[in-house]
Amino acid sequence: MSAPALIDVLPAHRFDEERLGAYLAGRVPGLERGGIAIRQFQGGQSNPTFRLDTGAGSFVLRKKPPGPLLPSAHQVEREYRVIAALHGSGVPVPRPILLCEDADVIGTAFYVMEFVDGRVFERPDLPDLDPAERGAIYDAMNETLAALHQVDWKAAGLEGFGKPENYLARQVDRWARQYRASIVGEADPVMEELIAWLGANMPAESRTTIAHGDFRLGNLLFAQGAPRVAAVLDWELSTLGDPLGDLAYCCLPYHLPAGLPGVKGLVGANLTALGIPSEEEFVAAYCRRTGRAGIAGWTFYLTFALFRLAAIVQGVYARAVQGNASSANALEVGKRATLLARTAHGLAMG
């Protein structure tokens, strides 16, 4: 448990701070009072994120990374749109401030939102909490995911935010292409087998909702002193689609090893002693909240979630090789693509 870690701005992500200040001064009331102190949030692997401490208060800036980018990746404009649509709904998000699509200001498009104070839990075993607190945190995460999937996306102004049809087929195709575009050295034959298996075992999709795309414990900001989600963060991968993709992704720790450095898993942990619900209990609670009788094709969704994460991690590794990844440990993170791919393969073929 910790507040989000802050570091000096990484050399690869520095930008013209005076130009940013001049741009914001006429657009954020009160910003003219004093300068801007800028630090970078550490831990994210995609869009660099910064805390701005100003005379008008504290804000958060998210921007695209520098350098060549994969097609359709790092779309901060889409992040801003979905946050603005959800602000004021039953889904907690930071208040949006402004979107700047002019790359001449700091080198890439960026947006600014309010800073929300809170706690981040990176490890799924929640080592700093007691069993009752752990159970309450997991229940709050479950409740927030269910609330997101019950938002009327048309009424929220998100018609056209994504294609409601054939989400799974399009996602498999997208991440297959992203993986292949991120290969450094030899391709992993296991990933190619997974691509073929997913294409041959696709279930019928049941519903279309707002899909966060990266819904996990580490992307939730919890209120200080209460098991309540204060803000859902990192909307870069959000779209319209099958909500079970989000649920499966949220459940991935149940299929990854505990105690392995850099891997956020629960396999081998005593969930009962920890006070953490089992995967079956977590899924059942989500079904109750969303009015589902059950889930068909759960193995497919888990395999898909692992495959997609392996493709994302491969992209992190490729950016690290290029020298523009947003986290200092990206090279180590990239090596975990193999573990994810083989875990997915074991589920699919098991």
C-alpha positions as a printed NumPy array, in Angstrom:
array([[  0.   ,   0.   ,   0.   ],
       [  1.379,   3.369,  -0.933],
       [  0.706,   6.684,  -2.536],
       [  1.67 ,   6.62 ,  -6.212],
       [  5.479,   6.865,  -6.428],
       [  6.951,  10.097,  -7.802],
       [ 10.399,  10.552,  -9.344],
       [ 12.287,  13.241, -11.213],
       [ 11.188,  13.406, -14.834],
       [ 13.017,  10.694, -16.787],
       [ 15.467,  12.098, -19.372],
       [ 13.57 ,  10.484, -22.262],
       [ 10.339,  12.207, -21.173],
       [ 11.493,  15.756, -20.511],
       [  9.651,  18.564, -22.242],
       [  9.554,  22.359, -22.287],
       [  8.076,  23.142, -18.856],
       [  7.978,  26.895, -19.461],
       [  5.977,  26.392, -22.636],
       [  3.559,  24.127, -20.783],
       [  3.152,  26.727, -18.043],
       [  2.421,  29.455, -20.574],
       [ -0.155,  27.261, -22.316],
       [ -1.946,  26.333, -19.094],
       [ -1.851,  29.829, -17.587],
       [ -4.624,  31.108, -19.81 ],
       [ -6.718,  27.961, -19.494],
       [ -6.625,  26.876, -15.828],
       [ -7.964,  29.541, -13.427],
       [ -5.433,  30.533, -10.784],
       [ -2.469,  28.916, -12.467],
       [ -0.812,  32.287, -12.882],
       [  0.075,  32.263,  -9.176],
       [  3.622,  30.929,  -9.02 ],
       [  5.334,  28.328, -11.15 ],
       [  4.75 ,  24.646, -11.761],
       [  6.689,  21.882,  -9.995],
       [  6.641,  18.751, -12.179],
       [  7.416,  15.192, -11.118],
       [  6.779,  11.927, -12.921],
       [  4.71 ,   9.03 , -11.646],
       [  6.725,   5.819, -11.676],
       [  5.26 ,   2.401, -12.397],
       [  3.189,   2.844, -15.539],
       [  4.414,   1.243, -18.745],
       [  2.587,   3.211, -21.423],
       [  1.614,   6.876, -21.369],
       [  4.015,   8.964, -19.237],
       [  2.131,  10.585, -16.358],
       [  3.168,  13.609, -14.308],
       [  2.042,  15.455, -11.182],
       [  1.827,  19.225, -11.533],
       [  1.949,  21.175,  -8.28 ],
       [  0.867,  24.762,  -8.897],
       [ -0.478,  27.838,  -7.184],
       [ -3.936,  26.699,  -8.259],
       [ -3.585,  23.229,  -6.747],
       [ -2.318,  19.866,  -7.923],
       [ -3.099,  18.279, -11.268],
       [ -2.099,  15.244, -13.301],
       [ -0.843,  15.392, -16.89 ],
       [ -0.811,  12.356, -19.191],
       [  0.868,  12.476, -22.572],
       [  1.904,  10.211, -25.385],
       [  5.47 ,   8.875, -25.151],
       [  8.069,  10.271, -27.518],
       [  9.378,   8.43 , -30.548],
       [  7.72 ,   6.112, -33.069],
       [  4.468,   4.569, -31.799],
       [  2.482,   1.502, -32.792],
       [ -0.697,   2.13 , -34.785],
       [ -3.718,   2.929, -32.559],
       [ -1.588,   2.952, -29.379],
       [ -1.273,   5.71 , -26.733],
       [ -4.468,   7.529, -27.66 ],
       [ -4.688,  10.035, -24.829],
       [ -7.504,  11.749, -26.71 ],
       [ -9.697,   8.657, -26.164],
       [ -8.74 ,   8.539, -22.488],
       [ -9.867,  12.103, -22.037],
       [-13.146,  11.472, -23.84 ],
       [-14.171,   8.514, -21.669],
       [-13.143,  10.242, -18.415],
       [-15.19 ,  13.295, -19.4  ],
       [-18.16 ,  11.056, -20.237],
       [-17.994,   9.183, -16.923],
       [-17.362,  12.176, -14.672],
       [-20.451,  12.564, -12.497],
       [-21.62 ,   8.998, -13.091],
       [-21.503,   6.163, -10.564],
       [-17.975,   5.328, -11.742],
       [-15.327,   7.358,  -9.86 ],
       [-12.919,   9.164, -12.205],
       [-10.782,  12.289, -11.822],
       [-12.345,  15.56 , -12.981],
       [-11.135,  16.337, -16.525],
       [ -9.558,  19.788, -16.987],
       [ -8.432,  20.087, -20.614],
       [ -7.19 ,  18.198, -23.66 ],
       [ -4.403,  19.579, -25.857],
       [ -3.965,  17.945, -29.26 ],
       [ -1.344,  20.466, -30.403],
       [  1.969,  18.589, -30.419],
       [  3.871,  21.872, -30.646],
       [  3.229,  22.638, -26.959],
       [  5.222,  19.794, -25.321],
       [  5.966,  17.492, -28.247],
       [  2.896,  15.24 , -28.094],
       [ -0.818,  15.457, -27.365],
       [ -1.656,  15.495, -23.642],
       [ -4.476,  16.075, -21.193],
       [ -4.775,  17.439, -17.672],
       [ -7.108,  16.178, -14.935],
       [ -7.507,  16.793, -11.245],
       [ -5.158,  15.102,  -8.795],
       [ -7.026,  12.627,  -6.573],
       [ -5.386,  11.706,  -3.287],
       [ -5.504,   8.034,  -2.419],
       [ -3.819,   4.688,  -1.922],
       [ -2.556,   2.291,  -4.586],
       [ -2.296,  -1.439,  -3.931],
       [  0.14 ,  -3.012,  -6.359],
       [  0.288,  -6.503,  -4.871],
       [ -2.861,  -8.657,  -5.096],
       [ -2.171, -10.264,  -1.697],
       [ -2.482,  -6.823,  -0.015],
       [  0.269,  -7.54 ,   2.539],
       [ -0.273,  -4.366,   4.604],
       [ -3.93 ,  -5.091,   5.398],
       [ -5.764,  -7.469,   7.703],
       [ -8.118, -10.162,   6.303],
       [-11.305,  -8.117,   6.734],
       [ -9.742,  -5.14 ,   4.96 ],
       [ -8.536,  -7.33 ,   2.098],
       [-11.999,  -8.722,   1.547],
       [-13.486,  -5.215,   1.568],
       [-10.933,  -3.985,  -0.997],
       [-11.737,  -6.857,  -3.364],
       [-15.461,  -6.243,  -2.915],
       [-15.042,  -2.542,  -3.718],
       [-13.071,  -3.455,  -6.847],
       [-15.818,  -5.866,  -7.865],
       [-18.542,  -3.298,  -7.206],
       [-16.736,  -0.649,  -9.284],
       [-16.241,  -3.006, -12.233],
       [-19.918,  -3.979, -12.157],
       [-20.919,  -0.295, -11.987],
       [-18.796,   0.515, -15.039],
       [-20.414,  -2.263, -17.042],
       [-23.88 ,  -0.992, -16.214],
       [-23.319,   2.558, -17.478],
       [-25.587,   3.421, -20.409],
       [-22.826,   4.259, -22.887],
       [-25.201,   5.809, -25.4  ],
       [-26.669,   8.15 , -22.803],
       [-23.112,   8.987, -21.683],
       [-22.307,  10.257, -25.183],
       [-19.996,   7.397, -26.122],
       [-21.785,   6.225, -29.238],
       [-19.028,   5.817, -31.809],
       [-16.387,   5.279, -29.086],
       [-15.995,   1.737, -30.381],
       [-17.705,  -0.782, -32.618],
       [-20.225,  -2.786, -30.58 ],
       [-20.036,  -5.809, -32.885],
       [-17.359,  -8.524, -33.074],
       [-15.301,  -7.118, -30.218],
       [-13.451, -10.339, -29.456],
       [-12.495, -11.064, -33.071],
       [-11.285,  -7.499, -33.537],
       [ -9.322,  -7.585, -30.282],
       [ -7.569, -10.84 , -31.146],
       [ -6.678,  -9.429, -34.551],
       [ -5.501,  -6.132, -33.057],
       [ -3.255,  -7.674, -30.437],
       [ -1.888, -10.241, -32.865],
       [ -0.825,  -7.367, -35.102],
       [  0.54 ,  -5.36 , -32.177],
       [  2.515,  -8.39 , -30.97 ],
       [  3.993,  -9.044, -34.397],
       [  4.909,  -5.386, -34.772],
       [  6.739,  -5.542, -31.413],
       [  8.838,  -8.665, -32.007],
       [ 12.479,  -8.184, -31.108],
       [ 14.52 , -11.052, -32.503],
       [ 12.668, -14.321, -33.047],
       [  8.871, -14.683, -32.834],
       [  7.468, -16.873, -30.04 ],
       [  5.731, -19.903, -31.616],
       [  3.511, -20.228, -28.525],
       [  1.993, -16.818, -29.275],
       [  1.211, -17.925, -32.821],
       [ -0.488, -21.055, -31.473],
       [ -2.561, -18.911, -29.129],
       [ -3.636, -16.633, -31.965],
       [ -4.891, -19.648, -33.901],
       [ -6.633, -21.165, -30.85 ],
       [ -8.413, -17.942, -29.97 ],
       [ -9.661, -17.568, -33.525],
       [-11.045, -21.11 , -33.494],
       [-12.688, -20.997, -30.043],
       [-14.412, -17.623, -29.945],
       [-17.683, -17.631, -27.929],
       [-20.798, -15.716, -28.838],
       [-20.671, -12.313, -27.168],
       [-23.448, -11.531, -24.744],
       [-23.416,  -7.783, -24.079],
       [-21.767,  -4.547, -25.112],
       [-20.613,  -2.161, -22.39 ],
       [-17.842,   0.329, -21.764],
       [-14.753,  -1.867, -21.456],
       [-11.875,  -0.362, -19.463],
       [ -9.289,  -2.665, -21.01 ],
       [ -6.825,  -2.575, -18.101],
       [ -9.056,  -3.   , -15.07 ],
       [ -6.916,  -4.314, -12.209],
       [ -6.094,  -3.537,  -8.601],
       [ -3.059,  -1.4  ,  -9.472],
       [ -5.171,   0.93 , -11.64 ],
       [ -7.567,   1.78 ,  -8.815],
       [ -7.009,   4.621,  -6.379],
       [ -8.584,   3.864,  -2.992],
       [ -9.723,   6.48 ,  -0.527],
       [ -7.526,   7.112,   2.489],
       [ -8.78 ,   5.079,   5.434],
       [-11.732,   3.445,   3.672],
       [-12.222,   0.481,   1.311],
       [-13.732,   2.705,  -1.378],
       [-12.506,   3.292,  -4.913],
       [-11.754,   7.011,  -5.22 ],
       [-10.805,   6.902,  -8.911],
       [-10.348,   4.442, -11.758],
       [ -7.166,   5.312, -13.654],
       [ -5.433,   4.48 , -16.966],
       [ -8.215,   4.466, -19.569],
       [ -5.902,   4.183, -22.57 ],
       [ -7.294,   0.811, -23.704],
       [-10.962,   1.623, -23.103],
       [-13.53 ,   1.012, -25.819],
       [-16.971,  -0.516, -26.285],
       [-16.971,  -4.282, -26.046],
       [-17.601,  -7.493, -24.17 ],
       [-17.376,  -6.763, -20.42 ],
       [-16.168, -10.293, -19.684],
       [-12.795,  -9.305, -21.115],
       [-12.447,  -6.829, -18.222],
       [-13.597,  -9.405, -15.679],
       [-11.138, -12.034, -16.907],
       [ -8.277,  -9.541, -16.932],
       [ -9.125,  -8.523, -13.364],
       [ -8.97 , -12.229, -12.409],
       [ -5.523, -12.92 , -13.903],
       [ -3.754, -12.92 , -10.497],
       [ -5.654, -16.139,  -9.721],
       [ -3.664, -17.778, -12.551],
       [ -0.198, -16.307, -11.995],
       [  2.346, -17.418,  -9.378],
       [  2.691, -15.658,  -6.045],
       [  6.154, -14.777,  -4.817],
       [  7.792, -14.44 ,  -8.238],
       [  9.534, -11.049,  -8.522],
       [  7.638,  -8.7  , -10.786],
       [  4.66 , -11.036, -11.235],
       [  1.472, -10.039,  -9.451],
       [ -0.092, -13.429,  -8.801],
       [ -1.971, -15.382,  -6.151],
       [ -1.245, -19.   ,  -7.14 ],
       [  0.186, -20.666,  -4.053],
       [ -1.253, -18.111,  -1.611],
       [ -3.736, -19.164,   1.097],
       [ -6.691, -17.036,   0.037],
       [ -8.891, -18.104,   2.938],
       [ -6.288, -17.07 ,   5.507],
       [ -5.684, -13.82 ,   3.653],
       [ -9.394, -12.968,   3.537],
       [ -9.304, -12.71 ,  -0.274],
       [-12.229, -14.215,  -2.207],
       [-11.558, -17.127,  -4.518],
       [-11.919, -16.586,  -8.235],
       [-15.255, -18.405,  -8.136],
       [-16.512, -16.134,  -5.345],
       [-15.279, -12.999,  -7.121],
       [-16.956, -13.986, -10.395],
       [-20.17 , -14.951,  -8.58 ],
       [-20.318, -11.527,  -6.877],
       [-19.884,  -9.804, -10.241],
       [-22.651, -11.939, -11.747],
       [-25.009, -11.021,  -8.895],
       [-24.305,  -7.33 ,  -9.378],
       [-24.796,  -7.432, -13.144],
       [-27.758,  -9.816, -13.26 ],
       [-25.959, -12.746, -14.888],
       [-26.914, -16.344, -14.235],
       [-23.345, -17.456, -15.031],
       [-20.58 , -17.215, -17.608],
       [-20.05 , -19.451, -20.631],
       [-16.607, -19.698, -22.205],
       [-14.685, -18.537, -19.153],
       [-11.5  , -20.387, -20.254],
       [-11.555, -18.462, -23.529],
       [-11.793, -15.114, -21.741],
       [ -8.915, -15.961, -19.391],
       [ -6.761, -17.197, -22.274],
       [ -7.575, -14.083, -24.255],
       [ -6.714, -11.815, -21.305],
       [ -3.339, -13.518, -20.816],
       [ -2.571, -13.42 , -24.54 ],
       [ -3.442,  -9.744, -24.752],
       [ -1.308,  -8.907, -21.712],
       [  1.601, -10.853, -23.242],
       [  1.245,  -8.743, -26.398],
       [  1.178,  -5.542, -24.327],
       [  4.251,  -6.608, -22.367],
       [  6.048,  -7.41 , -25.615],
       [  5.31 ,  -3.844, -26.703],
       [  6.802,  -2.532, -23.451],
       [  9.941,  -4.528, -24.149],
       [ 10.168,  -3.198, -27.706],
       [  9.848,   0.4  , -26.444],
       [ 12.537,  -0.27 , -23.849],
       [ 14.876,  -1.446, -26.582],
       [ 14.097,   1.796, -28.452],
       [ 14.816,   3.73 , -25.25 ],
       [ 11.455,   5.481, -24.769],
       [  9.49 ,   3.248, -22.382],
       [  7.809,   5.184, -19.567],
       [  9.079,   2.972, -16.732],
       [ 12.699,   2.447, -15.742],
       [ 12.205,  -1.32 , -15.301],
       [ 10.604,  -1.874, -18.696],
       [ 13.336,  -4.238, -19.882],
       [ 12.604,  -6.601, -16.993],
       [  8.861,  -6.298, -17.526],
       [  9.24 ,  -7.194, -21.185],
       [ 10.822, -10.523, -20.35 ],
       [  7.603, -11.634, -18.64 ],
       [  5.776, -12.001, -21.952],
       [  7.035, -15.595, -22.12 ],
       [  5.483, -16.516, -18.751],
       [  2.141, -14.988, -19.742],
       [  2.084, -16.74 , -23.107],
       [  2.832, -20.129, -21.569],
       [  0.253, -19.671, -18.834],
       [ -2.333, -18.881, -21.524],
       [ -1.225, -21.891, -23.554],
       [ -1.638, -24.143, -20.51 ],
       [ -5.212, -22.917, -19.966],
       [ -6.141, -23.247, -23.641],
       [ -4.688, -26.685, -24.175],
       [ -5.287, -28.029, -20.679]])
